[in-house]
Amino acid sequence: MSVVKSDLIKELSENYPNFLKKDLIKLFDISIYEMLEAIKRGERVELRGFGIFSTKTQRSRISRNPKTGGKVFTPEKKTINFKMAKFLFKKLNNEKE
């Protein structure tokens, strides 16, 4: 089972019945957009109790094409790194706090 945006919005609307659904959707979209923009700028995004998103730069290198065996230049690129919070780790592994 995967979690999709509509399921999250539905859960939020059930937990907060005083908010309009369109306001919750807007709030969710703004939150995700701001997180993405912060990550693009190279900033760290921390969600307490969930984890930390940060960027990591992979340096450029000469790699190998596995099909032909030829050398290929791979340019520098950024990747997203996620570090799970201890609270989430303990929840996933059914450990006591």
Residue pairs with C-beta under 8 A, 6 or more apart in sequence:
5 28
8 28
9 21
9 24
9 25
9 28
12 19
12 24
12 28
13 19
13 21
13 24
16 24
35 45
35 53
38 44
38 45
39 45
39 53
39 54
39 55
39 80
42 55
44 52
44 53
44 54
45 52
45 53
45 54
46 52
46 53
47 53
47 85
48 85
49 85
49 87
49 88
50 84
50 85
50 88
51 82
51 83
51 84
51 85
51 88
52 82
52 83
52 85
53 80
53 81
53 82
54 80
54 81
54 83
55 78
55 79
55 80
55 81
56 78
56 79
56 80
56 81
57 76
57 77
57 78
57 79
58 76
58 77
58 78
58 79
59 76
60 73
60 74
60 75
60 76
61 73
61 74
62 71
62 72
62 73
62 74
63 71
63 72
63 73
63 74
64 70
64 71
64 72
65 71
65 72
87 97
89 95
90 96
90 97
